[in-house]
Amino acid sequence: MVKTEGHYQGVILDAALQEKNRKPQLVLRMAFHSRWFPEHEGWYDTAEEHGGLQPEITAYFILADNKGAPLQFRLEQIRQTFPTYTMDWDHSSQDALMDQPMQAFCIKETYNGQTNMRVQSIGPVSDGAPSSGAGVQKADDNTMRNLKSQWGSTFRAAMPKPTAMPANRPAPTAAPRAAATVPQNAGDAYEDPNMPADDLKFP
């Protein structure tokens, strides 16, 4: 179990599309091999602070709002983290997430008097500073068919499409500019006022 708040890097151990309160959700079980230490400005092995083991955590990402509309910020976060993931509503698409590398930001959350660690957001792995138990129970075939029937076309249309990389071209020559003054809080995470409170962008 993850003990410390912060940014982690690891892989997906298990994945599932499920239905909760009549809304689809993506469930990801993760194992972390490294944590970002801001005081040392580097990624360090997590095993030492977790008894020689890689800490694990399960994240639950709701994919639609109360009106049944896809949560675009969530789909974009998933697309950035797993560029090749198509979110087809079948078991093979879930299996495609196995062993995929990822980065996660974990925080402590208190609910009904109990404090637990949860994944607030995910993102792609990086070499530099962060950008911002049991297996996961998968839906049975009947539930999967119902989810595909109800949500399949909606999410295929809403899922952000990968963008093609532009052809290499000589960079334009820019006019010299005066050096900018960096504010003291330049390294702080930016919180979008339009983003739900339970999700922050990676710093």
Secondary structure as GFF3:
##gff-version 3
##sequence-region A 1 203
A	DSSP	beta_strand	6	20	.	.	.	ID=ss1
A	DSSP	beta_strand	23	37	.	.	.	ID=ss2
A	DSSP	beta_strand	42	45	.	.	.	ID=ss3
A	DSSP	three_ten_helix	47	50	.	.	.	ID=ss4
A	DSSP	beta_strand	56	62	.	.	.	ID=ss5
A	DSSP	alpha_helix	72	81	.	.	.	ID=ss6
A	DSSP	alpha_helix	91	95	.	.	.	ID=ss7
A	DSSP	beta_strand	101	111	.	.	.	ID=ss8
A	DSSP	beta_strand	114	123	.	.	.	ID=ss9
A	DSSP	alpha_helix	141	158	.	.	.	ID=ss10
###
